[in-house]
């Protein structure tokens, strides 16, 4: 519904920066400051062990000086400070480390030339800090560390992505095959081997802020330029993005721009409200238009770890449109919407006047039978958008597809077989059924790609709801094709041809979309048109994981680093069978 630029790549980059903030937090008050009892001014120093080849005490200054493999250990905090020389001043409660400084906590190490830790203020200064964590090296000229903030000045992060490769897409139906495959190295190379390689991505920002909140992690970039190779893909005076602690939802303050049959053309600035439980509410006032009128409207999107709901209104169309999904336990979900296209299994996305549906998806991969079995069952209430008719609806669909090709010719051609069925029962006992089966062929020849399926089937009964009628016909073919015109331009077509022309609208083309992908190797702008639903298709395809990323910053602020923790809980990524 919205033209949301998919900048998850940036989110992945800043995850590495957040990891680095944990390393810096080893010199925060939690590690080196005194413990203060609530309501008491008196502080009790932490127990500190100092070890070195030479340890001297100067009573006139009440000062300990450790030299030669000097080490300061705080066992209660699991923290360790190592340097050529460590000085502990009892009266001022100051720790000074000089030469080959290493700060170690929780397996993370921060290196530096010099550090000064003030236990009374709970602050620290580190000169020339740098750290290597997993596939990232980050270095700054200076870092100032306080109880609830870390400021790294004039620095650079170098991130190696070569062992992680994935595609982010705003239009997933177009994403497969849009990028060339590349081989992973299969191991973590030493940082010395890759840190000076030419970056695939680069980000230069005046200020980067990582803000920790109880339920959200917020990333802010100011005066940022993003490049892929030598090509600048974005310049942003201000950009803000947030995620919940489970890393499942990402929201941005980017404007909402797009076109739909329900709202017309629309554009407007947006603001995100951060609500409890890691949820976000994005609200955008809209300027709207169509061929004959201009008006105004509003768009909002609510997201949390289990729910996504979008609501829109435009005076041009004078319609309220909304749709949403609530994920439930054990592969159940609740779908609901009005005046919007909602998933209806292999029937495609269909528009009702109102719909609420409880859906259960169950996927079984049976290697012995070489079958992926996807059973989709649903029960709910629906109202037709062409009439005032409403009824209960109970639906069961199944899809059976070969896991491995039945026949294959090198890398050019694959053959599979698919079968599908649908049985629907409505409130007054009306029953409909659809059964279809047919072959699937996938061609891949140099710059030309085609995936096509042919179905021959039968239809029993007629749905009392116009939107719920099977529209693909007894004899139909799906065609997805693309042609690489140049290295930076790809043209494509997605069609569903009803040869028998026996759909409810008697169309030959039940689906009809054309598109173009334009851009360099790692990022492509998608522009297309859906003639059936009369909507413009806009999107962004972004490949993450090729080469490395450089991030240059003047200031990196880490605010409330203790709240920037990320849960290890992962979203259920069970593979779902695809009908089309």
FENRA-V225401 format. One line per field, one symbol per residue. ss: DSSP state (~ for helix, > for strand, _ for the rest). psi: psi as a letter, one per 40 degrees, with the letter a starting at -180 (. if undefined). burial: 1 if it has 16 or more other C-alpha atoms within 10 Angstrom, else 0. Layout:
ss->???
psi->???
burial->???
This chain:
ss->_______~~~~~~~~~~~~~~~~~~~~_~~~~__>>______>>____>>>__>>>>>____>>>>>>>>>>>>~~~_>>>>>>>>>>>____>>>>>>>>>>>>__>>>>>>>>>>>____>>>>>__>>>>__>>>>>>>>>>___>>>>>>>>>>>>_____>>>>__~~~________________~~~~______>>>>>>>>>>>>___>>>>>>>>>>>>>__>>>>>>>>>>>>>>_____>>>___>>>>>___>>>>>__>>>>>~~~>>>>>>>>>>>____>>>>>>>>>>___>>>>>>>>____>>>>>>>>>>___>>>>>>>_>>>>_~~~_>>>>_>>>>>>>>>>>>>____>>>>>>>>>>>>>______>>>>>>>>>>>>>____>>>___>>>>>>>>>>>>>>____>>>>>>>>>>>>>>>__>>>>>>>>>>>>>_____~~~______>>>>>>>>>>>>__>>>>>>>>>>__________>>>>>>>>>>____>>>>>>>>____>>>>>>>>>>___>>>>>>>>>>>>_~~~_________________
psi->dighhgfddddddeddddddddddeefidddeiihhiheidhihiihhhhiidhhihhddeghhhhigfihhhgddefihhiidhhhhhddefhhhhhhfhhhhhfeihhiidiihhhddefiihhhfiiihhbfhhhiidihhhadeihhhhgahhhhheeehhihhhegdeedheeiiiihideihiidddedeihidiihhidhhhhhhideihhhhhhgihhihbehheihhdhhhiiiidefdhhiieiihhahiddeaiiiiiiihhhiieeiihhhhiihiiadeiiaiaiiihhhaeeihhhhiihddefihhiiihhhiifeiihhiihfihihfaeeahihidihhhhihhhhhhhddefhhhhhhiihahiiieeiehiiihhhhiihhihdiidihhbedhihiiiiiihhhhideehhiihhiiiihhhighbehhhhihhhhaihhihhehddeiheeidhihhhhiihhdadehhiihhihhgdeffidefidhdhhhiihhhiadehhhhhihhddefihhhihhhhhehaihhhhidhhhhhgddefihiehiihfhhhihd.
burial->1111111110101111111111111111101111000000000001000111001000000011111001111100001111111111100011111100111110011111111111100111111111111011111111111111111111111111111000111100011001100000000000100110001111111111111110111111110111111000001000111111111011111111111101111111011101000111111111111000011111111111101111111111100111111110000111111111110111110111111111111110100000111111111111111000011111111111111010000000111111111111110000111111111111110000111111101000001111111111111111111111000001111111111011110011111111111111111111111100101111111111111111111111111111111100000000001010
